[in-house]
């Protein structure tokens, strides 16, 4: 079984070792090739390459998570409506997902795709540490395996783990503990920022919110207990990945926050300060999203677009008709007028048919 999994991982080993070796060669032009900092920069470069390629998946993850948050009140309403009928409730939830264009698996996809990358890097670094190189670019370059295995930062080997070191007080323990604490804190901050800044109040209630809160403490705790078995190089990759995610998340929340959240209120204030209309920006974004969901052929429904805006926008739209409402009412009236003549024409034909055929009673 292990040999089969190792065979499946060979392409990942090939890619990870190739990017790592290529980045190491580039940094070697300005730094000592055998320096630990050269390998640290190579690992960070690997992180940047991998995460850049995953930006589209990250955006899909955030959009899917946001849609799931906004759907939470509707799901609770369905749960209350159907009560103990779990089969009907499941059918209605799936129907709701389809109507809203939401894929629950999309929020987990980037994490699932990162796992092979993480495992590939783990085995590549761990193989270098044990003298069992993984990946074509390390297998064919044993000098690089030795360089990586012996390179150090602050006196600690990049290939070392805290458990292999026997928890002996020294450079390896200090560097490993620092990385574990920093990794844990960065993950906690990342999840806390998402919950406090970019989740509406209604999404902070119910089973989904409880799951989110549980993950807020569970995932960092996993770092604390499993970090002792990870090579320092792997923890550097993980920390760099967390910092990248924080920056990416900050930019996304700042520029495209979820409606009815603290981040959205801040965004509205910034847009008004710049002389721009937040409601108009939202209408354009929602129209673009509707076109994307419909394959770029359908036109967004103005009523649905308005409903997806802020609560204040929805309230004002329901009490005071705006240009969009007038346009929609006019269009509806025109559709009715186009249908009425055809119905009247048929009625007249029916009335005149007996006279045309010569039948019927004459008065």
N, C-alpha and C positions, 0 to 999 in steps of 0.2 A: 504493500500500500504506500509506504513512504517513498519507494523507488518510483512508483507511478506518479505521485504528487511532484517529486523532484523532476521528472520528465516534463510534466505540464508547466513547471516553473522555468524551464530552460529559456524560453523567449524573454521572460521578465529578467532573468539573470543577464542575458545578453544585452538587453537595453540598458539596465541599471549600470552594469559594469562599463558599457560603452560611454554613457553620458558622464559617469564619474571619472573615468580615465581621460576622456577628452577635456573635461573641465580642469582636471589636475595638470594636464600638459599646458593649457593656456595660462594658468596661474604660475606655472613653473618658469615662465619667461621673466617674471618680476620677483619671484620668491624662490627660496631654496626648495627644490623638489622633494626633499626628505623632511621638510618641516611639517609639524603637525598643523600649523595654521594654513599651509597650502592645501592640506586635505580637508580642513574645516571649510575653507572657501569653496573647495570642489563640492562638498556635500551641500552647502548652501546654494551653490549654482544648480545642482541637481534638483533641489527643492523648487527653485524659481522656474526651471524648465517644466517640471511636472505640473506645478500649480498653474502656470500660465496656460498649458494645454487643457487644463480642467476648468478654466473660467466659464465656458458655456454651461458646463454641468453645475457649477456653483450657482450661477444665476437661476437655472432651472430649480435647483434645490431651494433657494430662498423664495422664489415665486410660489413653489409648491407648498412650502411651509406657511407662507403668508395666506395662501388660499385655504389651507386647512384651518388656520386660525380663524379666518373670517367665516368659515362654514360651521364652526363649533356651535353657535347658537341654533342654527338650522338642524344640526344633528341632535341637539338636546330636545328640540321641539318634536322631532320624529320619534325620539325615544319615549317622550311623554305620551305621544299620540298612540303609538302601537304597543306600549307597555311590555308585556311578557311575550308578545309574538315576535320572537327573535328572527324567524325566517322572513317575515314581512318587513321587519325593520332593516334587515340586511339588504333586501331587495331595494327598498326605498333609498338607503344610503348609497348604494351603487348607482342608482338612477340619478341621485343628486350629484355624485362625482362626475357622471357623464354630462349632465346639464351644465355644470360649472367648468368643465374641462380640466378637472383636477385628477392627477395621478398620485396616490399616496406613496407609491414606491419611488417617485422622483426625488423626494426629500432624503432618501437613504442611498440613492445611487452614487453620489460622489464618495461617500464613506466606503461603500462596498468596493468601488473601483480603486480607492486608495489602499485597501488592505493588501492586494497582491503586490503593489509597489512597496509598501512598508515591509512585507515579508521578504520580497526580493532583496531589498537593501539590507535587511537584518541578516539574511543568510550569506549575502556577499561579504559583509563586514565580519560576520562571525566565522565564515570560512577562511578569511584572511588571518583572523586571530588564531585559528587552530591549525593553520597550514594546509587547509583543504579548500583551495580557491574555487569560487563559483563564478560562472560567466566567462564567455570566450575571451574577453579582453584582459581578464586577470589570469586565466589559465595559460594564455600564451605569453604573459609577461610576469614571470615569477619575481623579478626585481621590484615590480610595483607592489606585489603582495608583501614582500619583506618591508618595503618602505612604509606601507600603510600599517602593518602590524607593529612596527617599532616607533612610529611617529607619536609625539606627545604634545599636550598643551598643559601648561602649568604643572608639568611633571607627571601627568597622568596619560597613559596610553589611550589612544582613540579606540582601539580594539578591545579594551578591558571592560569588564562588568564588575559591579559592586559585589555580587555574589561570588564570582570567581576570585576576587581579591580577598575573600574571607572577612569582609567588613573591617579590615585592618585600618586604623586611623592613619591617614596619609593623603597624598595628592589625589589618588584615585577616589577615595571616599569623599573628599571635599568637592571635587569637580562633579562627581555623580550625584551627590546630595543636592548641590546647587542646581543642577539641570532638572532633577526630579521635582524640586520645589517650584522652579520657574515654569516648568511644563504644566504642573498642576494649577498654579496661580493663573497662567495665561488661559487655560481651558475654562476655568471657573469664571474668569472675567469675560471671556468671549460669550459664554452662555448667559451670564447675568446681563450683559449689555443687550443681548437680543431680547430677553424677557422684559426688562424694565423700559427699554427705549422703543421697541418696535412690536409690541404685542398689545392689542386693544384690551380694555378691562373685561369684556365678555369672554375673551379667549383665555383669561387667567382663571376661569372657573370650569369645573367639570373634569372628566377622566383624562382628557388630553392634556389639560393644564397640570394635573397631578403627575402625569408622566414626565412632562417637561421639568417640573420641580425636582422630581426624583433623579432625573438625568443630571441636573445641575450639581448634585452632590455625589452621584454614583460614579460618573466618568472620571472626575478628578481623583476619587478614592482609588480607582483602578490604577491610575498612574502611580500613586504612592506605593502600591503593593507589587506592581509588576515591573516598575522601573529598575529594580535591583538586578533584574536578569537581562536588561538590554545593554548592548555595548554603548559606550559613550558616543560613538559616531552616530548610532541610530537615534539616540536622544537629541543630538544636535539637529538631525533632520526633523524630528518630531517638533522640537521647539521652534525651528525656523518655519515649519508648516503652520503652527499655531499663530505665530506672529503675522504671517502672511494672511491668514484667515481673518484675524482681527482687523488688519488694515483694509482688507477687501470688504468686510462686513461694515466697517465704519463708513466707507465711501458709499456703499449701496444704501445704508440706512439714512445717511445724510441727504442723498440726492433723490431717493425714491422710497420714502418711508410708507409703512402701512397706515391707511386712514384711521383716524380716531385713536392715535397713540401720541405719547409725548414727543417723539421724534417728528411726527407729522405736524404738530403744532409749531415746533421750532422751524420746520421747513416752510410752513405758510408765512410765518413772520419774515423769514429771509426773502421769500419771493416778493412779498408786498414791499419790503424795504428796497428791493431792486426795481420796483415799479411794474412788476409782472402780476398777472391774475392767476392765482393758484387753481381756481375752478376751471379756467380755460385750459391750463396745462393738464389737469386731470382728465378733462373730456377728450383731449387729443390722445393721451396715453391709453385710456380705456377703449377708444375707438380703434387704435392701433392693435391693442390686445385682442379685441373682438375679430378684427380682420385676420390676425394670425391664427386664432382658434378655428376660424371658418375656412382656412386655407387661402385667404387673401381674395376671396370672391364675394363674400357677403358684406353688406354695409352694416355698421354697428347700429343697434336700436338706440335712439336717443334716450328713451325712457330708462332702459337698462343701464346706459352709461351714467345717467344722472343718479340712479340708485346706488351705483358703486362709488360715488363721491363721498364727501363728508356728511355727517349727520345734519349739520346746519344747512348744507346745500340742499339736502333732500327735503328738509322742513320748509325752506323758503320756496322750493319748487312746487311743493304741494299746496301752498297757500297763495302764491302769486305766480301767474303764468308768465313765462319768459318767451323769448323768441323761439326756442326749440319747441315749447309746448304749442305755440301758435302754428308753427310749421306742421307739426304732427296733426293738429286738429284740422287744419286746412286739407292736408293729404287725405284724412279719413273722410271728410265731407266730399272731396272729389271722387273718392272710390264709390261712395254711396250714390252720387249723381250719375256715375258711369253705369251703375247697375240698374237704376230705376227705369231709364228708357227702354232697356231690353225687356224688362218685366211688363211694362205697359204695352209694348208692341205685341208681345205674345197674347196679352189679354184681348187686345183689339182684334188680333187675328182669329181668336177663338169665337169672339162675338160675331165677327163678319163671315165666318166660315159657313154657317147655315144659309145666309143670303147668297153667298157665292155658289153654293151647290144647288140652290133652288128649293131647299127644304125648309122646315121650320114653319111655325104658325104665323099667319099674317093677321095683324089687328085691323 
